[in-house]
Amino acid sequence: MDTQAIRAQMPTLVHGHVPSNVRSFKFNIFDGQPKVSTLG
């Protein structure tokens, strides 16, 4: 998988797929790779 492409698309994907539950998601950057963790 191309991590660069993922990093570039991740913000758009999150805003597109998580319209109301944005606060339920938290971004954590590990080794330069974005990880999405569900909270609550």
C-alpha positions as CSV (number, residue, x, y, z in Angstrom):
1,M,0.0,0.0,0.0
2,D,1.2,3.5,-0.8
3,T,1.3,5.3,2.6
4,Q,1.9,8.6,0.9
5,A,-1.4,8.3,-1.0
6,I,-3.2,7.2,2.1
7,R,-1.8,10.1,4.1
8,A,-3.0,12.5,1.3
9,Q,-6.4,11.0,1.0
10,M,-7.1,10.2,4.7
11,P,-8.4,13.7,5.7
12,T,-10.8,13.7,2.7
13,L,-11.9,10.2,3.4
14,V,-12.6,11.0,7.0
15,H,-14.5,14.2,6.3
16,G,-16.5,12.4,3.6
17,H,-17.4,9.3,5.5
18,V,-17.7,10.8,9.0
19,P,-20.0,13.8,8.8
20,S,-21.3,13.8,12.3
21,N,-19.1,11.4,14.2
22,V,-15.9,13.4,13.6
23,R,-15.5,13.8,17.4
24,S,-15.6,10.0,17.8
25,F,-12.5,9.7,15.7
26,K,-9.0,10.6,16.8
27,F,-5.9,10.8,14.6
28,N,-2.7,9.4,15.9
29,I,0.5,9.6,13.8
30,F,2.8,6.6,14.2
31,D,6.0,6.4,12.2
32,G,4.5,8.9,9.7
33,Q,1.5,6.7,9.1
34,P,-2.0,7.9,10.1
35,K,-4.0,5.6,12.3
36,V,-7.7,6.2,13.0
37,S,-8.9,5.0,16.4
38,T,-12.5,4.9,17.4
39,L,-13.2,6.4,20.8
40,G,-16.3,5.9,22.9
